[in-house]
Amino acid sequence: MSGRFDGKVVFITGAARGQGRSHAVALAREGAKVALLDIATGEVGHPPYRVASRDDLDTTLKLVEQAGGEGLALQADVRDEEQVRDAVAAAVEAYGGIDHLISNAGMLAVFQQSWNIPKVDWDASIGVNLTGHWLTCKYVIPRMIERGGNRAIVLVSSGAGIQALPYASDYCAAKYGVVGLGKTLANELGPYRIRVNILVPGAQDTPMIDSCAEANGFTRDQMLGQFEDTDLLGVGAMRPEEATTPAVLWLLSDDAKFVNGAVQVVDAGLDAKVVSGDQLAGG
């Protein structure tokens, strides 16, 4: 079946689970070849935060193939420059180049007061959630410049990249940084006809919810419950295949060829929601 991404090569970080997996499978259905990068080691930081396993990455690859696509599983830590460099080189060797990038790898671990965050936790969060985006772009962008036609990058930030998230200042600082990185890259890459946009998802019902709950000693229901009645549509935590994946594919496609440097919010109105009249009146 032909699709919007026939013959295109898409490099995706954080591809083993959640949003990354959803994007990869949808792109495969539309004809793309997908390079699937994830850490695939089990845990990061202290206390341990459960990340993707090799089995998760292999499952994504199987789902891509079942969708009629072609994929390449790449194990790398986005905080490690040599690993990222080698993974990008492997994708180019396999597919001849890279057309699009979805920089999606991220983690949300322990909630802590800003002045009590251990440096090891700060470094892990900034490393995965910000430095990882920059390193991925550093090695993918030159490969994209080599290609012709419509090329696009989507950097995945968070609602915590446009508003405060108390007790997660490490995560919040990194995700704000992703917005700044994306807007800067949009200016630098415009002359090369490479578009750069930033996705701001709302609450997503992905394995990150489970990992974060485990790291903080919460139940899954407690984690999901905090998102009830927070948005304007009453959807709470959304499934990426219904929410962010259609938005990401649109941002990569020719339909969005004049969209550049945008912060695309997909949160069911969470960021736009205001307090009720009763609350404003003190009721």
Steps between C-alpha positions, in 0.01 A plus 500: 500500500640839402524772760626848575845370591580258220877478462568723801737406780400613849738486798312467830644513851314351795347260249465191718187602690220754526487792261811394308357156429167647394669742258719225356212263427288775345788613278560141391137474392557805283806366324792629707812312597560560869824497697399415857734620773461436871721442802371142555691446824228484765573778751640854526593714801463454873258396628466283188257625236380221274564576133454296185641149471640324198176299489306827474714610208464164327123515548487839329699358210256209468203737503664711229547191285145383565382841380674431169802719567873459533685583821846496651542454877784708646606478863653824629490738797417848371729647768803327348644686201688205352198272523276758331758563229535129429123443496448777246781361285339155512166641386663684211693189399180293503270747325724742312401811694249658737203714397322569828578494871271446798707572811277349762711333771410622848453407864312634802632346819485605865298801619718705737540850635741687274753559778503133595559348155822293503737602223490147358125537447538849351768379262293199390193712429684777315706239315205301367246780462719774351856396417364192326297716263803713419730202442245333276459818297877549487549174311173474307484854361809470274345188350173682441678790332634248248144404398260686270128561524285568803692425818382560853593459864261462792646548848275369775474731799219487758233706668782550752687680223249786491382516862639422844495149639566521875726230648643421156722799427764279336244368252340842459831677432593240240166514323506882487846458349360276226268783392794741482712249311223436250430865428872570458542207262201619297688824436828328419353233272249711307756574226544124454123452461486291815206580725524465878195492723448419867227267622352572844296197606257505786467203732576180310399153612831331422748281691660823628198527731576157643874569533440832673242347735740223593788743563281708734320219678161584343250268341416532133146609593639776723717627215216495251259653750694825521409572136123472550308824434819687407422563132210653310378179335498273803729241344775489764802296394479445124622213285775616261348322200192717544673823597865569431565256216261667251652836593857378453426343162334822389799708608731276298278496192470731201166614644703698755761628256459859619495416871840576651617603845158423646417369844223250427301436816294179511351492849120511463506860626691440824727801451210723393272408789423771752353470848121511524301807587424354842870453566578853385233629736640294783214250490 
